[in-house]
Amino acid sequence: MVSSQNDLQEGSPGNLAQTQLTDTNQVFAGIRGWLSLPAVGLVYSLAATLVSLFMSDSNAAVSKPLYYFSYTLSLLSIPVYLILIAKWWKRSRTLPNLMKAYYLVNIGASLMIAMYLYAVQKESIDEMKLAANTGLTVIVSWIWMMYFHISKRVKATFTE
């Protein structure tokens, strides 16, 4: 099917997807579809981290080193979340690489915690649940890393 000159005008069905993809003049214009999920995830992660810091119990059933590692990681993640959210808001060109680094660190921290739990608390953990949670974290983080690396919407949205 050959497109006529009228079909190629902005807003026409033949050019609508390209117009929607590159029209990022408004703050939230390019943040739709799959790209909205990591944005919501960052805000949720910040809120969950803040809540967990205020509700944490140092006398919990986990070992002291794991508690301190987890608490320190949570404290360090707050400025990271704030920086990523600010860069997202400004549609910074550096955000895709920062998000890939964030997901890579997420994979590393998840693997470190899983290895520690397996080595130190092997008797008291459910190995299948630990493997499933760690595997899910690794797979989801890897998918989002590839999305931020390959996506045309990401490239078109973060241009400032």
C-alpha positions in Angstrom: 0.0 0.0 0.0 1.4 3.4 -1.0 0.9 6.3 1.3 -0.4 9.5 -0.3 1.0 12.9 0.6 -1.9 13.5 3.0 -1.1 10.4 4.9 2.4 11.7 5.6 1.2 14.8 7.3 1.8 15.1 11.0 -0.8 13.3 13.0 -1.9 11.0 10.2 -2.1 7.3 10.9 1.0 6.5 8.9 3.1 9.0 10.9 1.3 8.9 14.2 3.7 6.5 15.9 6.7 8.6 15.0 5.0 11.8 16.1 4.1 10.3 19.5 7.6 8.9 19.9 9.4 12.2 19.2 7.0 14.7 20.6 8.6 15.2 24.0 8.2 18.9 24.5 6.0 18.4 27.6 7.4 17.0 30.8 5.6 13.7 30.7 5.1 13.4 26.9 7.7 10.7 26.3 7.0 8.8 29.5 4.3 6.4 28.5 4.1 2.7 27.7 6.8 0.5 29.1 8.9 3.5 30.1 6.4 4.4 32.8 7.0 1.2 34.7 10.6 2.0 35.8 9.6 5.6 36.6 6.9 4.3 39.0 9.4 1.7 40.3 11.8 4.4 41.3 9.2 6.4 43.2 8.0 3.2 44.8 11.5 2.1 45.7 12.2 5.5 47.3 9.0 5.3 49.4 9.6 1.7 50.4 13.2 2.4 51.4 12.2 5.4 53.6 9.5 3.3 55.3 11.8 0.4 55.8 14.5 2.6 57.4 12.0 4.0 60.0 10.4 0.6 60.7 13.6 -1.5 60.8 14.4 -3.5 63.9 18.1 -4.2 64.7 17.0 -7.1 66.9 15.3 -8.9 64.0 16.0 -12.5 63.2 18.7 -11.7 60.7 22.4 -11.5 61.5 24.0 -8.2 62.5 26.3 -8.0 59.5 23.4 -8.5 57.1 21.3 -6.0 59.0 24.0 -3.4 58.9 24.8 -4.1 55.2 21.1 -3.8 54.3 20.6 -0.6 56.4 23.7 1.0 54.9 22.6 0.0 51.4 19.2 1.6 52.1 20.8 4.8 53.4 23.0 5.0 50.3 20.2 4.3 47.9 18.1 7.3 49.0 20.3 9.9 47.3 20.6 7.6 44.3 16.8 7.4 43.9 16.5 11.2 44.3 19.2 11.8 41.6 17.6 9.3 39.2 14.1 10.9 39.7 15.6 14.4 39.2 17.4 13.3 36.0 14.2 11.6 34.8 12.2 14.8 35.5 14.7 16.8 33.5 14.9 14.1 30.8 18.6 14.1 31.1 20.7 12.5 28.3 22.7 10.7 31.0 19.7 8.9 32.6 19.7 5.8 30.4 23.3 5.0 31.4 22.6 5.8 35.0 19.6 3.5 35.0 21.7 0.7 33.4 24.3 1.2 36.2 21.5 1.2 38.8 20.2 -2.1 37.5 23.7 -3.6 37.4 24.3 -2.6 41.1 20.9 -4.0 41.9 21.9 -7.4 40.4 25.2 -7.3 42.3 23.6 -6.4 45.7 21.0 -9.1 45.2 23.6 -11.7 44.4 25.8 -10.7 47.4 22.9 -10.9 49.8 21.8 -14.3 48.4 25.4 -15.7 48.7 25.7 -14.3 52.2 22.4 -15.8 53.3 23.2 -19.1 51.7 26.7 -19.3 53.4 25.8 -18.0 56.8 22.2 -18.9 57.4 21.8 -22.0 55.3 19.9 -23.9 57.9 17.2 -21.2 58.4 16.4 -20.1 54.9 14.3 -21.6 52.2 16.8 -22.2 49.4 14.1 -22.4 46.6 12.5 -19.1 47.7 16.0 -17.4 47.9 16.9 -18.7 44.4 13.6 -17.7 43.0 13.7 -14.1 44.4 17.3 -13.6 43.4 16.7 -15.1 39.9 13.7 -12.8 39.4 15.7 -9.8 40.5 18.5 -10.7 38.1 16.2 -11.3 35.1 14.0 -8.2 35.6 17.0 -6.0 36.1 18.7 -7.4 33.0 15.5 -6.9 30.9 15.4 -3.2 32.0 19.1 -2.7 31.3 18.5 -4.0 27.8 15.4 -1.8 27.4 17.4 1.3 28.4 20.1 0.3 26.0 18.0 -0.5 22.9 14.7 1.4 23.2 13.9 4.1 20.6 11.5 5.7 23.1 14.3 6.1 25.7 16.6 7.6 23.1 13.9 10.0 21.9 12.7 11.0 25.5 16.0 11.7 27.3 17.6 14.3 25.1 18.4 17.3 27.4 
